[in-house]
C-alpha cells in the first residue's frame, strides 16, 4: 500500500498561518462589538478565570445549559461557592443576610 501524499494528509499545510490582525477581526466578528471584546480581554486578566472557563467548557451540554439557566435567572445576585465535607461544591445566591439558594 502506498503512502498518502502530504496534500492528502493535510491539504492546508502549505498555507501560511493567519495574520494576528485576521485573528482579531475574526474574534471581533464573533463577539459583535469592540466593547464586548475589551470586556473579554479584561476578564481574562482575572487570576484563575481561564482555568475556571476551561472547566466550564468541559461540562456536558446538559450541565452547561443548567448552569447557564441558573445564572440567567439570577443576573443581579451575588454568587458564592461553598465546599461540602464530601468535596462537592455548591453555587449559592447570596442575599444580604445569608446564602439561601443552592444550585
N, C-alpha and C positions, 0 to 999 in steps of 0.2 A: 504494500500500500504506500502510495507516495505521500510526502509531507505537504500539508496545505501551504499555499504561498502566504507571504506576510499580509498581502491585501485581503486574503480570505479570513485571516485571524483577526485583524484589526484594521478595517478599512479607513479609519480616521487617524491612524498612527503617523502618517506623513503630514497631517495638518498642523499648523502652528498652534500653540496654546492660545486661548483667548487673551486679549489685552486686558489689563486691570480696569480700564475705563469701560470696556464692554461688559465686564462682570458687574461693575457698579450700576451701569444702566439697566442690566437685567434685574438686579435686585431692586432698584428703584421702581421699575415697571411692576414688579410683584407686590411691593408694599404700597404702591399707588400714590405716595406723596413724600416730598423731602422731609417734612416734619416727622412723619412716621418712621422714616429711615433713620433720622437722627435719634429718635426715641429708642429704637432698637440698638443703635450704637452705644448710647449712654447706659442702657440697661445691661449691655454686655460687659460694662466696666465693673458691675457689682461682683464682689468676690463670691465665687462658688455658683453663680447663677447658670453658667454654661453647663456645669455638672448636673444641676437640677433639671435643666432643659433636656439634656441627654437622657436622663432617667424618665422624664415625661414622654419623650419621643419613643421610648422602648415599651410604653404601655400598650396594651391591646386597644383596638379601636373602641371596643365597648367601654373599657375603663376610662379611656381618654374622653369619650363622649360624656360619661357620667361626671367626670371632674369638670369638664367644660360647662355642663348644665348647672352644676352646683355653684361654680364661680359666677356664672351669668345671673343667677338668682340673687347673688349677694355682692353685687358690684360695689356698693358703698360701705360694706362692712370691713372691719379689720380682721385678718385671719391670724391664727396661731397654730403651731404644730405641737402636739403633746405625744410623748412616747409612753406606751403602756409597759408594765413589767414583762409582758410576753415578747416585747420587741416591736409590736405593731405601732405604727404612727397614726395619730388621729388629727385630722384637719378640722379646726373648730372656728366658728364665727364668734368673735368676742363682742359682748355688749359692754356697757360702761362698768358693770359690777362683777360680771363673771363670764366664763366661757360656757355657753349653754347649747350650742348646736354642733353636732358631730357629723362628719361625712361618712 
